[in-house]
Amino acid sequence: MLSLLHAVFVAPFLDMAGSPTFLAEVLIGGIAAGRMYSLVALGFVLIFKASGVFNFAQGVMVLFAALTLVGLIEKGLPVAVALLATVAVMVALAFGIERVVLRPLVNQPPIILFMATIGLNFFLEGFGEMIWGANVKKLDVGIPDESFKMAGILLNKLELTAAGTAAVLVAVLAVFFQRTRIGRALRAVADDHEAALSIGIPLKTIWVVVWSVAGLVAIATGIMWGAKSGVQFSLSLIALKALPVLILGGFTSVPGAIVGGLIVGTGEKLGEVYWGPLVGGAIENWFAYMLALVFLVFRPQGLFGERIIERV
């Protein structure tokens, strides 16, 4: 029993203390992975915060944006032109979603809107495969996926770029929601559709704006994930890892998406490296969901979410 306790609770911390450089590399790898999860979670937060809709299709929007970008590049377009064309496609997609999916469902129960996004998920996945094919595609946008050493610690240029991109997006979106007129209108629409309409807030325009912004976030996420691991249909499964991030950070908090991603990313990397050998590995596959379960029991609103009190 003592040997088991030593192996589980003492030995991993001794390993951490014995090799601080390796620990730093594991933490940096976890932060990089967490930033990638956060980018996906940002799309969920944007739409839920502004419209009260849980967009199950956000993961497929990331895939669709990446497929469109790499497909246009393969057609011979320069990267900059292909990127602008992809932005136009995602904005057009936002208009289409508002017109075909959201407008007929104004003031419907949240479960109806959620089911609509599930249908949108399957449509975009099939439509993307029909247009661009199902093969794995390499995405090269000029960001080198190479490593270098700094102060004895191994760093990756692509991961650092992804971390910087996430930080900039969070800063811009935080200012957008808190300091701009459109941001305040978005929050009003999320609280009550009918009340927002009664004071003259154009619901159609607001939904187009927020889905367009979520599409731009999907492009940034697709570029980072596609450049790292190739553009493939498993990208849509990233959304499953973003759900624990949302539970940890809160469904309405932009900073919470980043903090939740960092907790999940670093936690699963530390668990896999230091505790994985004790349980046969694969901690990365379930760590985020177990952590989310703990939060659902003890703090269901997440670290930055608002406690919802319903009075009867």
N, C-alpha and C positions, 0 to 999 in steps of 0.2 A: 504493500500500500504506500509506504513512504517513497519507494522508488518511482511509483506511478505519479505521485504528487510532485516529486522533484522533476520528473520529465515534463509534466504539463505546466507547472507554474514557475519553476525555477530555471530550468535549462534554457528555455527560449530567451529569457531576459539576460542570462549570462552570455548567450550568443550575441545578443544585441550590443551589450556592453563591450564584448571582446572584439568586435569588428565594427566600429562606428562608421567607417567609410562604406562598408557594404550596407549597413542600416540606412545610411543617407541615400544610397542608390535605390534601395527598396522603397523608401518613402517618396522619393522623386518619381519613381515609376508609378506608385499609387496615386500621387497627386495628378500626374499626367492622365492616367485612366479616369480618375474622378472628374477632371475637367471635361473629358469627352462625354461622360454620362451627364454632366451638368448641361452641356450644350443641347442634348436631346430633351432634358427635363425643362429647359427654358421654353421650348415650343409649347409644351403642355401648360406651363404656368401662364404664358401670355394669353392663350385662348381661354383658359379657365378663369383667369383673373378678369378678363374683359367681357366675357360673354356668359360665364357660368356653364360652359360646355366642356365636358371632358373629352378631348379629341383623341380617340383611340387610334386615329390614322396618322398621328404625328411621326411615328417611326417609318411608315411608308412614305410620308412626305419627304423625309430625309433621303430615302432610297430613290424616290422619283426625281428629286433635284440632282442627286449625284449621277443617276442614269442619263438625265437630259444633258448635263454638262459634259460628261465623258462621250456621249453619243455625238454631240455637236463638234467636239474636238476631233473625234475620229472621222467626221465628215470633211475635215480640212479647215475648219474655222480657227483663227488664232484664239489663244486662251482668253484674252480680254474680251473679244467679241462673243465668244461662247458663253462667258460668264454673264455679260449683259443680256444676251438672249435668254439664258436660264432665269435671270431675274424677271424678265418680261413674261416668261412662261408661268412662273410661280405667282405673279400678280394676276395674270389671266385666270389661273386656277382658283385664286381667292375669289375673283368675281363670279366664276362659275359655281363655286360652292355656296356663296351667298344667294345666288339667284335660284339654283336648282334644289339645294338641300336645306338651307337655313330659313329662307323667306317663308316657305309654306309651313314651317314648324314654329313660328313665333308664338311664345307663351304656352307651348306644349310642355309636359312634364320633362324633367331632366333625363329620365330614362329613355324617352323617345329620341331626344337629341343624341344621346350616347349610342343608341342602336343605329342611328343614321351615320355616325362616324365609323362604326364597325363596317357598315356597307360601303362607305367611302374607302375604307382601308382595302377591302378586297378589290374594289374597282380600280384603284390606282395601281395596285400590285399587278393585276392582270393587264391593264392598259400599258403600263411600263414595259412589261415583258413582251407584249404584242409589238410595240414600236421598236424597242432597242434590243430585244433578245434576252436570253437567260444566262448567257455565258459570263464568267467573271471577267471584269474589265479593269485594266490598270489605269489609274488616274494620275497624271503627272501635271501639276500646275506650277512647277518651278520651286517647290519647297523640298529641299533634300531630306531624305529619310536616312540620315547618317549620324553617327555618334562621335563625340569628342570628349576629352577629359579636361576638367577644370578643378584644380585643387585636389587632384586624385580621385574625383568623382566622375563617373561616366554619365554624360548627358546626351540627349537626342534632340537634334535641331527641330524636327517635325513636332515632337511633343512639346517643346518650349514654345513653338509658334502657336500650337493649339491652346496652350495655357494662356498666352498673351491675348489671343483672339477672344477667348471666353471672358477674360477680365475686362476687355474693352466693351464687349457686348453687354455685360452686366452693368457697367457704369452708364452706358448710353441708355439702356432700357430703364434703369432706375430713375434717371433724370426725366426720361420721356413720360413715365407714369406719374411721377410726383410733381413735376414742374410745368408741364405743358397743359394747355386747354384740352387737347384731344385725349391726353392721358386721364384727366379727371372725368371726361365724358365716358371713357372706356369703363372706369370703375363704377360710374352711375348705371350704365347699361347692365353690368354684371349683377348689381344689387336688385334691380327691378326693371324689366323690359317695359312694362306699361307706364311706370312712373317716368322713365327716361323719355318715352315717346310723348307723354303729356306735357313735358316742359320744353319740347322742341328739339331734342337730341335725335339726329337722323340715324336710326338704328341700322339701316342698310349700309350707309357709309361707314359707320363704326365697325361693323362686322367685316367689311371688305378690308379696312385698314389693319385690323388685328390679324386676320388670316394672311394678309400680305406680309406683315412683319414676321409672323410665324414661319412663312415660306422663306423669307430671307435668312432667318436663323437656321432653317432646315438646309439651305444651301451651304452655309458656313460649316454646319455639322457634317454634311455629306462630303464636303471637300476634305476635311480633316480625317474622317473615318475612311473615305475612299483612297486617299493618298497613303494611309497607313496599311490597310489590309485589302485593298482592291474593292471595286464596286461590285457587290454581289447581293443576292436577295436575302442573305442572312443579316444584312444591315437593318432590315425592318424589325428584327428581333431585339435590336438594341433597346427598343421601347420597353421591353420587359425588364431590363435592368434599370431603366429610368424610373419605373414605378416606385421601387423602394427609396430612391432619391427624393421623390416627391413626398412620400410619407414622412421621411425624416425632416425635410426642410419646410414642408407646408405647401399646399396646393396653390396658394395665392402669393407666395413670396419669391421675388426674383433673387435676392441674396440667399434665400433658403435653398434654392436649386443648386447654387454653387457650393454652399457649406455641406449640404446633403451629399453631393457628388464627391466632395473631398473625403468625407467620413467613409463613404462606401468604398471609394477607390483605395485609400490607404489601409483601411481595415481589412479588405479582402487580400491585398498584397502581403501585409504583415502576417495574416493568418495562414496564407498558402505557404509562405517561405518558412516561418518559424514553427507553426503548429501542424502544417500539412503532413509532414512525415509521420506524425504520431497517429493520424487517422487515415492514412492511405491517400492523402491529397484530395484534390477537387473541392477544397474549401471555397474557392472563388465562385463555384457554381451555385452555392446556397447561402453564403455568408450574408449577402445583402438582404435576402428574403427573411432570414431569421432575425436580423437586426430590425427590419421593418415590423415584424410581428411583435417584437418587444415594445416598439414605439406605439403600435396600435393598442396595446394593452395599457401602457402607462401614460402615454401622451399622444392621443390620436390626432390632435391638430398639428403635430410636428413642432420643431424647434421654433419656427418663426410664424406659424399659422395662428390665426385668431380663434379663440375658443367660441364656439357657436352655442348660444343659449336660446332655447325656444321656450317661450312662455305660453302656457295653455290657458 
